[in-house]
């Protein structure tokens, strides 16, 4: 019987060269477990004043080649990269071995003082192309205090739909929970919020789909400009030449994209362009203005159609096709009320964020100040077009309810880590943008404008303004900034907790008050991927900066009544940034100007 099995395996090994390296888990589970258990630190210490030897680029190239041999095109496969430092050897290295050479920064990349950046990026982009061609994805677990080169290898994970986790070390809870969430049981049912305790450590599996193809079919008077998201453009043979816009946004030049891996939260942003020429056989038509006041020809057809096809393979092996068809009516650019009724300010804010981050990566001159000016021009143009006002009268300016929150979203986007790269490394910026490009509107909006919830004895938990005035000594605040969750205790609450009032029988209400934000924070951690960082801090403490950095600076050290206090025991923020109130005043003044 063993001889028969050997004879059956020999043809497979002869026809598949990768069989010497890739075998089913059932055949190597014991050996694989033994290798993991015996893993130890590298006994060979680096030379003095030198970094460790790492050949990350070569390792990825070997893994991609082995997957292409062992799992031909169309067979889903994932490669995992666990990296704890920068690549210093071979192709893909981002920094020399000598510690006297600092790792590149945003300033070095902008000033072309990072000689290894472009070459390494080309190497990783070539690996990404090979992975996408075979339908394979790459998951990157970067766990180190130093930069590991995520900015260069971002395309490998982004184009293949792989996961990216950034943590301080492999022993950090962010890595541990994220890894379990990604590679946990894919057939495990998703628990409902009512059936799961908020304090439970149970995480929900992602249920990753694979081998996806996303295709857009439009009417002939609408063209596809491109797609921004965790995908890769398919070759030009798949595109409909007549429906491709001349100017691309994101991955353009096609109407079909490859998604090697996708989850229930994967979201793609598709940008369209209205065809300027009248389709053949159409009669009538005329000229009008688009929502930005530009003169263009609109079509005589009463409506247009959009159809989205998404094909993917489930973890069970089942292939599923989902088709969404929608239609919209054409209207004149002067019909402001009808256009306003269909405006989704939350989705518009996320679309603007994705388009802006794409422009910042493609255009070397689109730095933080230039991106801020681009945002301001977009916002002022929208306010001039859709606002109601009398010229040269800022007090008369007002926006319809469909636009009322849009300026606030743009204000927080200007201050976010997606636009302002100061105090962030290139790896951190790349990580933030990778997650922004894949998440749904709700999660992306939390990244742009975090949510703030207050807990006090005055009533049940309630959402409060993302403003420094929301800080109070007798209040607990829960900040959800997506990448971090902050539990902030007011000064009075912190003093009571340190005095251990919550352990006394007569102060059960205080114990319950301390417990509620912790339970809500744990629920967020257990449901989100990648798992955010949990920060538990007190007012006037060192880690309170994680909250204050996200709040609107309505009270600063330059405000009246300083130094350095505020009515009601609220905090002040030491910054020269303008507040939302000042921002809105300038916006109204510029919008009503002739």
C-alpha positions in Angstrom: 0.0 0.0 0.0 2.9 2.4 0.8 4.5 1.5 -2.5 1.2 2.4 -4.4 1.1 5.8 -2.6 4.7 6.5 -3.5 4.0 5.6 -7.1 1.0 8.0 -7.1 3.1 10.8 -5.6 6.0 10.4 -8.0 4.1 11.7 -11.1 2.8 14.6 -9.1 6.3 15.5 -7.9 7.7 15.2 -11.4 5.1 17.5 -12.9 5.0 20.0 -10.1 8.4 21.3 -9.1 7.0 23.2 -6.1 5.9 19.9 -4.4 9.3 19.8 -2.7 8.4 23.0 -0.9 4.6 23.1 -0.8 2.7 20.2 0.7 -0.8 19.9 2.3 -0.9 20.8 6.0 -2.1 17.3 6.8 1.2 15.9 5.6 3.5 18.3 7.4 1.6 19.5 10.4 3.9 17.8 13.0 7.0 19.1 11.3 5.5 22.6 10.9 4.5 22.7 14.5 8.0 21.6 15.6 9.6 24.3 13.6 7.4 27.0 15.1 8.1 25.7 18.6 11.8 25.6 18.1 12.1 29.1 16.6 14.6 31.2 18.4 16.4 34.5 18.0 19.2 34.7 15.5 22.3 33.7 17.5 24.5 35.7 15.1 24.6 39.2 16.4 25.2 42.0 13.9 28.5 43.7 13.6 29.0 46.7 15.9 27.1 49.8 14.7 25.3 47.7 12.0 21.8 46.5 11.4 20.7 42.9 11.1 21.0 41.2 7.8 17.5 40.9 6.2 16.7 40.0 2.6 13.0 40.8 2.5 12.8 41.4 -1.2 14.5 38.1 -2.1 12.2 36.2 0.4 9.1 37.7 -1.2 10.3 36.9 -4.7 11.0 33.3 -3.8 7.6 33.0 -2.0 5.8 34.5 -5.1 7.6 32.1 -7.4 6.8 29.0 -5.3 3.2 30.0 -5.1 3.0 30.5 -8.9 4.4 26.9 -9.4 2.5 25.2 -6.7 -0.8 27.0 -7.1 -1.3 27.9 -10.8 -3.4 30.9 -11.9 -6.9 30.8 -10.6 -6.1 28.8 -7.5 -6.3 31.0 -4.4 -3.3 31.3 -2.2 -1.9 33.7 0.4 1.7 34.5 1.4 2.5 35.9 4.8 5.4 38.2 5.6 6.4 38.6 9.2 9.0 41.3 9.3 10.7 42.9 12.3 13.1 45.4 10.7 14.2 47.0 7.5 15.6 45.1 4.5 19.4 45.6 4.3 20.4 42.9 1.8 19.8 42.2 -1.9 17.0 43.7 -4.1 14.4 45.6 -2.2 16.8 47.0 0.5 15.7 50.3 1.9 18.6 51.3 4.1 22.4 50.4 4.3 23.6 48.2 7.1 25.5 50.9 8.9 23.5 52.6 11.7 25.0 55.9 10.8 22.6 56.0 7.8 19.2 56.9 9.0 16.1 55.4 7.5 14.4 57.6 4.9 11.7 60.1 6.0 9.0 62.0 4.2 11.4 64.9 3.7 14.1 62.7 2.2 11.6 61.2 -0.3 10.2 64.6 -1.3 13.7 66.1 -1.8 15.0 63.0 -3.7 17.5 62.2 -0.9 16.4 58.5 -0.6 18.4 56.8 -3.3 17.1 53.3 -2.5 13.4 54.2 -2.4 12.6 54.2 -6.1 14.6 51.1 -6.9 13.1 49.1 -4.0 9.6 50.2 -4.9 10.1 49.0 -8.5 11.2 45.6 -7.1 8.2 45.2 -4.9 5.9 46.4 -7.7 7.2 43.7 -9.9 6.4 41.1 -7.2 2.9 42.6 -6.9 2.4 42.1 -10.6 3.4 38.5 -10.4 1.1 37.9 -7.4 -1.9 39.6 -9.1 -1.3 37.6 -12.4 -1.8 34.4 -10.4 -4.6 35.6 -8.2 -2.5 35.3 -5.0 -2.4 37.8 -2.1 0.3 38.9 0.4 -0.4 39.7 4.1 2.2 41.9 5.8 2.7 41.8 9.6 5.2 44.6 10.3 6.0 44.4 14.0 8.9 46.7 15.0 9.6 50.0 16.5 11.8 50.8 13.5 10.5 51.2 9.9 10.5 48.0 7.9 9.9 49.3 4.3 6.1 49.2 4.2 6.1 52.4 2.1 8.0 50.5 -0.6 6.2 47.2 -0.5 2.7 48.7 0.0 1.7 47.8 -3.6 2.2 44.1 -2.8 -0.5 44.1 -0.2 -2.7 46.8 -1.7 -3.0 45.5 -5.2 -3.5 41.9 -4.1 -6.0 42.8 -1.3 -3.8 41.4 1.4 -4.0 42.5 5.0 -1.5 44.9 6.6 -1.0 45.0 10.3 1.4 47.5 12.0 2.3 46.9 15.6 5.2 47.6 18.0 6.2 43.9 18.4 5.0 40.4 17.8 4.0 40.1 21.5 1.7 43.1 21.2 -2.1 42.5 21.5 -2.6 44.3 18.1 -0.7 41.6 16.3 -2.0 38.6 18.2 -5.7 39.5 17.9 -5.4 40.6 14.2 -3.6 37.4 13.3 -6.3 35.3 15.0 -9.0 37.3 13.3 -7.5 36.8 9.9 -6.6 33.1 10.1 -9.3 31.9 12.6 -12.0 29.5 11.6 -13.5 30.7 8.3 -16.6 28.6 8.8 -17.4 30.0 12.2 -20.7 31.8 12.3 -20.6 35.5 12.9 -22.0 36.4 16.3 -24.6 39.2 16.6 -23.9 42.1 18.9 -26.7 41.0 21.2 -25.3 37.5 21.6 -21.7 38.5 22.4 -20.7 40.0 25.6 -18.9 43.3 25.2 -16.1 42.2 27.5 -15.6 38.8 25.6 -12.2 38.1 24.0 -14.0 36.3 21.1 -13.2 37.8 17.7 -15.2 37.5 14.5 -13.5 35.8 11.6 -13.1 37.9 8.5 -14.3 35.1 6.0 -11.9 36.2 3.3 -13.1 35.6 -0.3 -10.6 35.1 -3.1 -10.0 35.2 -6.8 -12.5 38.1 -7.4 -13.1 40.1 -10.5 -15.0 43.4 -10.4 -16.4 44.8 -13.6 -18.3 48.0 -14.4 -20.7 48.3 -17.4 -22.1 51.7 -18.2 -24.3 53.4 -20.7 -22.4 54.8 -23.6 -22.8 58.4 -22.4 -20.9 57.6 -19.1 -17.2 56.7 -19.0 -15.2 55.0 -16.3 -12.2 57.1 -15.1 -10.8 54.5 -12.7 -11.0 52.7 -9.4 -9.3 53.4 -6.1 -9.2 50.5 -3.7 -7.5 47.1 -3.0 -7.4 45.9 -6.6 -5.3 45.8 -9.7 -6.4 46.8 -13.2 -6.9 43.9 -15.6 -5.2 44.0 -19.0 -6.6 46.2 -21.8 -8.2 43.2 -23.5 -10.9 43.2 -20.8 -11.9 46.8 -21.1 -14.6 48.4 -23.1 -12.7 51.0 -25.2 -15.7 53.2 -25.7 -16.4 53.5 -21.9 -12.9 54.4 -20.7 -12.2 58.0 -19.8 -9.2 59.8 -21.2 -8.1 61.0 -17.7 -7.5 58.3 -15.1 -8.2 58.5 -11.4 -6.7 55.6 -9.5 -6.3 52.4 -11.5 -7.7 53.5 -14.8 -7.6 52.5 -18.5 -10.0 49.6 -18.0 -13.4 48.7 -16.8 -12.4 45.5 -15.0 -10.2 44.9 -11.9 -8.7 41.9 -10.2 -9.3 41.4 -6.5 -7.2 38.6 -5.2 -8.7 38.8 -1.7 -11.7 40.6 -0.3 -13.8 40.6 2.9 -17.3 41.8 3.7 -15.9 45.3 4.4 -13.9 45.6 1.1 -15.1 48.7 -0.7 -14.0 50.1 -4.1 -14.4 53.7 -5.2 -15.2 54.0 -8.9 -15.0 57.4 -10.6 -17.0 58.3 -13.7 -16.9 60.9 -16.4 -19.8 62.3 -18.4 -19.2 61.8 -22.1 -18.8 65.2 -23.8 -19.9 64.0 -27.2 -23.4 63.1 -28.1 -23.8 59.3 -28.8 -24.6 58.2 -32.3 -28.2 58.3 -33.3 -29.2 60.6 -30.4 -31.3 63.5 -31.2 -31.6 66.8 -29.5 -29.5 67.6 -26.5 -28.0 70.9 -25.5 -25.5 72.6 -23.3 -25.6 73.1 -19.6 -23.4 73.3 -16.5 -22.1 70.5 -14.4 -22.3 70.8 -10.6 -19.0 72.8 -10.6 -20.2 75.4 -13.1 -18.3 74.1 -16.1 -19.9 74.3 -19.5 -20.5 70.9 -21.0 -23.0 69.1 -23.2 -25.6 67.0 -21.6 -27.4 64.1 -23.3 -31.0 64.0 -24.4 -31.5 60.5 -23.0 -33.7 60.7 -20.0 -31.5 58.4 -17.8 -28.3 56.4 -17.7 -27.5 53.0 -16.3 -24.6 51.5 -14.3 -24.1 47.8 -13.7 -21.5 46.3 -11.3 -20.4 42.6 -11.6 -18.4 41.0 -8.7 -17.3 37.4 -9.0 -15.5 35.8 -6.0 -14.7 32.4 -4.5 -15.9 31.7 -0.9 -13.8 29.9 1.7 -16.0 26.8 1.1 -15.0 26.7 -2.6 -18.3 28.0 -3.9 -18.1 30.7 -6.7 -20.6 33.5 -6.4 -21.6 36.2 -8.8 -23.2 39.4 -7.5 -24.8 41.9 -9.9 -26.0 45.4 -9.0 -27.8 47.5 -11.5 -28.8 51.1 -10.9 -30.1 54.0 -12.9 -30.2 57.8 -12.5 -31.9 60.5 -14.4 -30.1 63.2 -16.3 -30.8 66.8 -15.2 -29.6 70.2 -16.1 -26.7 71.6 -14.1 -28.9 74.6 -13.2 -31.3 72.3 -11.3 -29.6 72.7 -8.0 -32.5 71.4 -5.8 -32.7 68.1 -7.6 -28.9 67.6 -7.5 -28.8 68.5 -3.8 -31.4 65.9 -2.9 -29.2 63.1 -4.3 -26.0 64.2 -2.5 -24.5 61.8 0.0 -22.1 63.9 2.1 -20.6 60.9 3.9 -19.8 59.0 0.7 -18.5 62.3 -0.9 -16.1 62.8 2.0 -14.7 59.3 1.6 -14.4 59.7 -2.2 -12.6 63.0 -1.8 -10.2 61.4 0.7 -9.4 58.5 -1.6 -8.9 60.7 -4.6 -6.7 63.1 -2.6 -4.4 60.4 -1.2 -4.1 58.9 -4.7 -3.0 62.3 -6.0 -0.5 62.7 -3.2 1.1 59.4 -4.1 1.2 60.1 -7.8 2.3 63.7 -7.8 5.6 64.5 -6.1 4.6 68.2 -5.8 1.3 67.3 -4.0 2.6 67.6 -0.4 0.7 68.5 2.7 0.2 72.3 2.0 -0.6 71.6 -1.7 -3.1 69.0 -0.7 -4.7 71.3 1.8 -5.1 74.0 -0.9 -6.6 71.4 -3.3 -9.2 70.5 -0.6 -10.0 74.1 0.0 -10.6 74.8 -3.6 -12.9 71.8 -3.9 -14.9 72.9 -0.8 -15.2 76.5 -1.8 -16.4 75.6 -5.3 -19.0 73.3 -3.8 -20.2 75.9 -1.4 -20.4 78.6 -4.1 -22.4 76.2 -6.2 -24.8 74.7 -3.7 -24.9 77.4 -0.9 -27.6 80.0 -0.5 -26.3 83.5 0.1 -26.2 87.1 -0.9 -23.0 88.2 -2.5 -20.5 89.9 -0.1 -22.7 89.0 2.9 -21.1 86.1 4.9 -23.9 86.2 7.5 -26.5 85.2 4.8 -24.6 82.0 3.9 -26.3 78.7 4.6 -26.2 75.1 3.3 -28.9 72.6 2.7 -29.2 69.7 5.2 -27.6 67.4 2.6 -24.4 69.6 2.7 -24.4 70.7 6.4 -21.8 68.3 7.6 -19.6 68.3 4.5 -17.4 71.3 5.5 -16.9 69.7 8.9 -15.7 66.5 7.2 -13.3 68.5 5.1 -12.0 70.3 8.1 -11.1 67.1 9.9 -9.7 65.6 6.7 -7.3 68.5 6.4 -6.0 67.7 9.9 -6.0 63.9 9.5 -3.0 61.6 9.2 -3.9 61.1 5.5 -3.0 64.7 4.6 -0.6 65.9 7.3 2.4 63.6 7.3 4.3 65.5 10.0 5.2 63.3 13.0 4.4 60.1 10.9 6.9 57.9 9.2 6.5 56.9 5.6 5.6 53.4 6.8 2.8 54.7 9.1 1.4 56.9 6.3 1.4 54.0 3.9 -0.4 51.9 6.5 -3.1 54.5 7.1 -3.8 54.9 3.4 -3.9 51.2 2.7 -6.6 50.8 5.3 -8.5 53.8 4.1 -8.6 52.4 0.5 -10.2 49.2 1.6 -12.8 50.0 4.3 -16.4 50.9 3.9 -17.9 54.4 4.2 -18.7 54.1 7.9 -15.3 53.0 8.9 -13.5 55.4 6.6 -15.6 58.3 8.0 -14.4 57.2 11.5 -10.8 57.5 10.3 -11.5 61.0 9.0 -13.7 62.3 11.8 -13.5 60.2 15.0 -16.5 59.6 17.2 -16.6 60.8 20.8 -19.0 59.3 23.4 -19.4 60.7 27.0 -20.2 58.7 30.1 -21.4 60.4 33.3 -23.9 60.2 36.2 -26.2 62.6 34.4 -27.7 59.9 32.1 -26.9 57.1 29.6 -23.9 57.3 27.3 -24.4 60.0 24.6 -22.4 61.2 21.6 -20.8 64.6 22.1 -19.0 67.2 20.0 -15.4 66.3 18.9 -14.3 69.5 20.7 -12.1 70.3 23.6 -15.2 71.8 25.3 -16.5 68.2 25.8 -13.7 67.5 28.3 -15.0 67.7 31.9 -13.6 66.5 35.2 -16.7 64.4 36.1 -17.0 62.7 32.7 -15.4 59.7 30.9 -14.9 60.0 27.2 -14.5 57.2 24.7 -12.8 58.2 21.4 -13.0 55.9 18.5 -10.3 57.1 15.9 -10.4 53.7 14.1 -6.6 53.1 14.5 -6.8 53.8 18.2 -9.5 53.7 20.9 -9.0 56.0 23.8 -10.7 55.8 27.2 -10.2 59.2 28.8 -11.0 59.8 32.5 -11.7 63.3 33.8 -9.6 64.6 36.6 -12.3 64.0 39.3 -13.1 60.5 37.9 -9.4 59.7 38.0 -9.1 60.8 41.6 -12.1 58.7 42.7 -10.7 55.7 40.9 -7.3 56.1 42.5 -9.0 56.3 45.9 -10.6 52.9 45.0 -14.2 54.2 45.5 -15.3 51.6 43.0 -14.5 48.8 45.4 -16.8 50.2 48.1 -20.3 48.8 48.4 -22.0 52.2 48.5 -20.4 53.3 45.2 -21.7 50.6 42.9 -22.9 53.2 40.5 -19.3 54.5 40.1 -18.1 51.0 39.5 -20.7 50.6 36.7 -19.7 53.9 35.3 -16.0 52.8 35.0 -17.1 49.5 33.5 -19.3 50.8 30.6 -16.6 52.5 28.5 -14.2 49.6 28.9 -16.9 47.2 27.7 -17.7 49.3 24.7 -14.0 49.7 23.9 -13.4 45.9 24.1 -16.4 45.4 21.7 -14.8 47.7 19.2 -11.4 45.9 19.5 -13.0 42.5 19.0 -15.0 43.5 15.9 -12.4 45.5 14.0 -9.6 44.5 11.7 -6.8 45.5 12.1 -7.3 45.6 15.8 -6.8 49.1 17.0 -4.6 50.2 19.9 -6.3 50.7 23.2 -5.2 53.8 25.3 -6.4 54.2 28.8 -5.5 57.6 30.2 -6.4 60.4 32.6 -6.9 64.1 32.2 -3.6 66.0 32.4 -1.7 62.7 31.9 1.0 62.1 29.3 -1.2 59.9 27.1 -4.1 62.4 27.1 -2.4 63.7 23.9 -4.0 60.8 22.0 -7.4 62.4 22.6 -6.4 66.1 22.5 -4.8 65.7 19.1 -8.1 64.7 17.6 -10.3 67.4 19.2 -11.3 70.7 17.7 -9.1 73.4 19.3 -11.9 75.8 20.2 -10.0 76.7 23.4 -6.2 77.2 23.1 -3.5 78.9 25.2 -4.2 82.0 23.1 -7.9 82.1 24.0 -9.4 84.7 26.2 -9.4 83.7 29.9 -6.1 81.8 29.7 -3.7 80.8 31.2 -4.3 78.0 31.2 -7.8 77.1 32.1 -11.3 77.1 30.8 -14.7 77.4 32.2 -16.1 74.1 33.7 -12.7 72.6 34.1 -12.2 71.9 30.4 -8.8 71.5 28.9 -7.0 73.8 26.5 -5.0 72.7 23.5 -1.5 74.2 22.9 -1.7 74.7 19.2 -1.7 77.4 16.6 -4.1 75.5 14.3 -7.4 77.3 13.5 -10.6 76.0 15.1 -13.7 74.8 13.2 -15.4 78.1 14.0 -12.6 80.2 12.5 -12.5 77.8 9.5 -16.2 78.2 8.8 -16.0 82.0 9.1 -13.2 82.0 6.4 -15.2 79.5 4.3 -18.3 81.7 4.3 -16.3 84.8 3.5 -14.6 83.2 0.5 -17.8 81.5 -0.8 -19.8 84.7 -1.0 -17.0 86.8 -2.5 -17.6 87.8 -6.1 
